[in-house]
Amino acid sequence: MDLIAVLDPDDPSIDWDVVQPSAPRVPKKAVRRASRRRWPWVVAAAVAVGAVVVAAVVVGRSPTEERPAEGRFLLVDPRLRAYSTDIVTPFDDSGLFRVWAAGGPQEPHLDIQVDAQATEPFVEVGGSIRSVQGLDVIDTLGEPGRVTVVRDLEGGARLVVRATEVSDADVVAVVNGSTVDISGGRVVDVLIPADVQARLGLEEVASARWEAEALYGNVETAMRYLDDQANVVTLREAKGSLADQVAALGYLSSGTPQARGDRVIGRLAGSGDIVTLWQQGGYVLSLTGPGDPARYDAWSWAVRAATATEWTRQLMFLRPDYRIGEFEVLGRGSNWTAGVQRAERGGATKLLWWFTVPSEGGASTSVPVRFDPTVEPFADRVVIDGVTYVFVSTPATSGVSDATVFFGDTGVAQLTLTQPFADIPVLVAATRVDGPGEVRVMAPAVVDA
């Protein structure tokens, strides 16, 4: 029997926007350093953002009209449907996240996340494994120069190093030579090798307990909305420093975030999701989700303060309708299985890739399919525990029924695409590649993601 541990995208405890070893938890308090360099692009963005603080001004309010609730916001736009409202449970303080950089986001930089109690397998979607001095180095496809290395520590702790424009030799030195101080179930400190830091001219530019905190601040509430394709758009309200969040966004983004008025918009490296940051009513607000940056800019201006009645109504009566459905096996080996599973949200059908976790026996896990498989042919890769699962998908009308996967020096796998669900016009196939090495997918019109 296959046991599938589905990571529910609509579970308020899970944040799909930031990829990290375990489900993100809102930390209680950021760890801050006395000295931190502010690069010109950050200063410019902070000035633009800080120039305008939006306040709710109500003209002609009657004596009986309810006033806005402190720290409670709503997004009101006819293109979005309210989906869930949550008061966020604070993260524990077992982790530590830091970013070191030699300059702005386009200069060499690296970030380290240490989790003292890593319980979930580390999954990297859209990656390819290389072996460098005995380490599995994961290249981020579509992001040249960006790599990820995972190192398991004693006592169930985990170190994740992500580097951009840093040589393999220096990445290996950081992974093997960083000093991690863990005491009482929490990460006290992490230091990178002094010679690497001096040689690259790295200085600490961001620090928090978790990557999500560095990006969004100390989140207190999260409101989720569905767009016209039933994709989740998340509005977060947080306490924190907008300048710090803007700085972190720069180093966690693909390309340099853009200032639009008093909003700063970036696209997260890895997930590709859009993040919009701004300050309103004394709080740091953010919108995150897939799609066009212009939409998130427009939606951010539709955010207003909520009254206590509006907030309570949403908190009590909104219930996510995400449902997991049937699954089909696409590929199987002597010690692994991979397939596709259907899910429903907001009346729309979504698909998940599911696969065996090598380090957990027969247990499996899943991740959301990143693209619309009914529209675009594509090949996707999921890296976990030193292996790569390859999924190939095409619309049923594409005429493509076969694909070839090349791996390593001589490895070849022939795949036959099938339609697992009669009511979803999609053909899919899957295989697994063990160990490091280049993986290429050949099929007509397929985007090798």
N, C-alpha and C positions, 0 to 999 in steps of 0.2 A: 504493500500500500504506500502511495506517495503522500507525504504530509507537507502541505503547502502553507507556509507562514506568509500570509498576504499583508504587505505593508499598506494599509488603507490610506489613500491620499486624502480622505476627508476626515480622518481621525484628528481632532484638534491637537493631539500631542505630537503629531508628525508634521514637519515642515519640509515639503519637497523642494523648496527654493534653494536651500543650501545643502550641498552634499557633504556629509561628515559621517564618521564611523557608526554612530548610533543616532537614534531619533533626537533632534535638537531639544534642548531644555533651556528655558529662559533663566539665565544665571541671576543670582541674588545681587551680586555686586561686581563691577568691573575691576580688574587689576590695572592700575595706572602707574606710569613711570613719571618721575619728576621732569625729565628732559625728553622732548620729542620734537623732531624736526618737522616744520610745516613747509611743504614744497609750494612753489609759486602757483601751480594749478589749483591746489587745495585752497590756498588763501584767496585766490580770485573767486572760486566757487563759493567759499564761505561768505565773502563780502556780498556777492550777489544774493545769496540766500538770506543772509542776516539783514539785508537792507529792508526787507518787507516781512513783517510779522502779521499774519492775517488774523484779525479779531472778528468775532461775530457781533455785528451791530444790528440791532432790531429797532426799526423806526415805527413809532406809533403803537407800541405794545400796550394792550389793554391791561388793567390791573389784574384780571383773572387769567391772563394768558401765561402758560407755563414757561419758565425760563429754562435755558439750556442746562443740562447736567454737566458738572465739572469732569473734564477728561473723557467725554463720551462723544463719539462722532459717527456719522452715517454718510454713505455715498448714495446720492439720489440721482439716478440716470435711467431713462427708459430702456437703454440697451442692456441693462444689468438686472438680474433678479436676486434679491436677498436670499442667502442660502443658510448661513449659520452665524451665530454671534457667541463669542466665548470670552470669559475672564480668564486670562492666561495664568496657569499655575507656574510659579517661579521655577526656573531651572535649579538643579542642585549646583554645588560649587566644586565638583570633582574634577573639572577640566581646566585647561589653560590654553589660550590662543594668542599668538603673537605674529606680527608682520615686521620683517626687516627689509629695508630698501636702500638702494644706492642713489635714488633720485625719485622722479615721478613714476607713474605707473608703466611707462614704456621703458624704464631702465630696469636692470637686474633687481629682482626682489624675490623673497620667499616667505611663505607663511607656514607655521607649525601649529597643529592642533594636537594636544595630548589629552587623552581620556584615561583617567585612573581606573575606570570600571567599564571598559568596552564590552558590551554584551551582544551587540549585533554584528554580523559579518560586514566587512568593508566592501562596498560595491561601487565600481566606477563605470558609468555608462558612457559609451563613445570613446573607448580607450584601446590602446595597443601596447603589448608588453615587449620590452627589450631587456636582455640580461646584461648588467654592467657590474663587473667585479662582484658577482654573486648575488646582486640585488635585482629584483624585478622592478624595472623603471617603466612606469605607465605613461606613454605619450598621449596627450589629449588631441584627438583627431580634430582637424580644423583650427587648432591653436598652436602653430609652430613655435617651438621653444618653451612650451609649458609641459611640465612633467609632474608626476605624483609618485611617491615612494611610501610604502607602509612598513613599519617595523613594530613587531610585537615585543612588549616589554614584560618584565616579571610581574607576577601577581594579577594577570589579566588586563594590564594597562596597554595602551596603544599609542604610537607616535605616527602622525601623518605629516609628511613634508611635501608641500607643493612649491615648485620653483619655476620662475619665468626668466628666460635669458640667462640662466646660470649653467656653467659647464657641467658635464656628467661627473667629472672628477670632484668638483666642489659639492655637488649634490650628494655624492657618496660620502664625502668627508663630513657633511652636516648630518646625514642619517646615522652614520656610525659613531661620530664624535660628539654629538650634542649631549649635554648633561641634563638629566631630568631628575628633579627632586620631588618625590612623592612621600607624603606623610599623612597618616590618619585617613587614608582613602581619598585624599585630594592632592592635586598637583600644586606644589608650592612654588616651583620655579623651573624654567627651562632656559638653558644657555647654549648658543651655537659656538663652535670652535672659534677661538679668538683670532687665529691666523686667517681663517676664511673671512671672518667679519672685517678684518683690517685690509686684506688683499682686495676685496670687492667694494670696500667703503660703505658697508651696510650700517644703517642706523635703525633703531626701533621706531616705527611710525604708527603702530596700532597695537592695542593690547586689550584683551577681554577674557572672560572665562570660556566663551564659546564663539565660534565664527558667527553664528546668528546674532549674538549680542553686539559684536563689533559692527555688524552691518545694520541692524535695526534699532539698537539701543535696548534699554530695559523694558521690554514689551509688557504692557498691562492688559490690553484687550486686542482681539483679532476678529474682524468681521469678514466673512467670505461671501462673495457674490459669484453668479454664473453668467458668462457672456453668451452670445448667441450660438456657440458651439459647445456649451456646457463645460467650458474650461473654468477653473477656479481662479478668481481674482481676489487677492487678500489685502485688506486695509488693516494696518497695524497702528496702534497708538502707543507711544513709548515715552518714558522719561530718559533724558540723556543729552548729549551734546551733538547738535546737528553737524558741526564741523568735524567731529570725530567720525560720525557715520558717513559723511561725504568722503572723508579721507579713506576709510576702509573700502567703500564702494569702488574707488579708483583702482585699488590693488586686487580686488576680487572680480573685476569686470573684464570683458573682452573689448579692448579699445579703451579710449578715454571717455568718461561720462561727460555729458553735455549739460550746460546750464541753460534752462529755458525760463527766463524771468527769475522767480525765486524758487524754481524747481530744479533739481539735478536728476538726470535720467541716465542710467547705465544698463548694459546687458551683461548678466552674470556669465563668467567663463564657466564652461562645463554644461550647466543646465540650459543656458540660452534665455532664461527668463528675464523679463524687464523689471527693473527696480526704479521707482520714483521716490525721491526724498524731499521733504519740505517741512517747515515749521508752521504750526497753526495753533492759536490759542494757548501758547506756552508749552506745546508738546511737539515731539518729533513724530511726524506721520510718514507712512510709506505705503505704496501700492506695489504689489508684485504679482506677476503672472506671465503667461506666454502671449505672444502677439506683437502688434505694431507699437513702437514707443509713442507715436502720436496719440494713440488711444489713451494711454496711461496719463499723458500730459493733460488731455482733455478731461478725463475722469477725475483727476486730482482736484480740478477746480469745481467739481460737483460735490465735494466733501463739505459737510457743514456740521455744526454742533447738534447733538441730539438732545431732546428733552428726556427727563427721567421716565416718562410714560412710554415714549418711543423706544428707549433703550430696554426697559423692562419687557415690553411686548416682544421685541426681537429675541431677547435672551430666553424667554420662556417658551415661545411658540415656534421658533424656527428649528427644524430638525433636518439634518442631512439625510438624503435619501439614497446614498451610495450603497449599492448592492453587488456582491460578488456572485457570479454565475458559473456556468459549466466551463470545463477546461478540456483541451485536447492535447495529446502528445504529438510533438513534431519530430523529435529525434530521441534516440536512446542508445546508450552504450552499456558496457559491463558494470559501470558504477555511477552512471548519471542518466538523467532524464531532463528533457527541456520541452516546453510547449507554449501554448497561448491560452489565455483565459479571458472571458468576457466579463464586463461589469456595466452597471447602469447608473447614470447620474443625471438628474434633471431631465429625464425622458430621452437622453441620448446614450448610445452604446459606446463604451470605451473598451480598449483592449490592454491586457497586461502580458508581458513576457514572464514566464516562470521557469525555474531551473533549480537543479540540485545544488546545495551548498557543500562543496568538497569537504570542509572541515566539520560538518555536522551530520555525517552518515547519510541517512535517507531523507532528511528534512529538506524542504525546498523553500525558496522565497520568490518574490516577484517585484517587478518595477513597471511603472506605466510606460506604454509605447509612446515615444516622443513625437511621432508624426501622425498625420491622418493617413492610415494605410489604404483608405478607399480612393485617395487622390494621387498619391505620389509613390512610385516604386522606390524602395530603399533597402539598404543593408545596415543593420545595427549590431553593435558589439557591446557585450557586458562582461567586464573583468571582475573576477572574484577568486580569491585564494590561489592566484597564480595560473588560472585557466581563463580562457575566453570563450564565451558562448556567442555564436554568430546566428543572427536571425535575419532572414530575407523575406521581404513582403512586396507584393505587387497587387494593384487592382485586378479583379477577375477579368476585366475587359481588356487588359494590356496585351494578352496573347503570349505572355511570358510564363513558362511552366517549368523551366529548369535553371539552375544556377550552379556555378563551380566555385568552390572555395580553395584557394591556394594558401598554404601556410608553411613556414620554415623554408628549408632549402628545396625539399622535394615533395612535401605533403600535398595531397589533393583529395577533396571530398566532393562528390557529385550529389546535388540535392534536387529532389523533385518537389515542386510546390503544390500544395493541395488546399482545398477550401474547407476549413474546419467547421464553419458554421453556415448552414444553408441560407440564412437570412442576412449574412454579412458578405458582400461581394469582394472578398479579399483572399488571395492565395499566399500561403506562408510555408516556410521550412526552417529548420534549425539544426545546428551541429555544434560540437564542442572541440576546441583546440587546446590541448594540454601543453603547458610550458610556454616559454617566450618565443618570439619570432614574428616576422611580418605576416599579417593576414590580409589577403586580398580577395574580393568577391567579384566574379565576372558573370554578368547577366545583362541582356539587352535593356537599356534605359534605366537600370537600377543605379540609384545614387549610393555610392559606397561611403556611408556616413562615418 
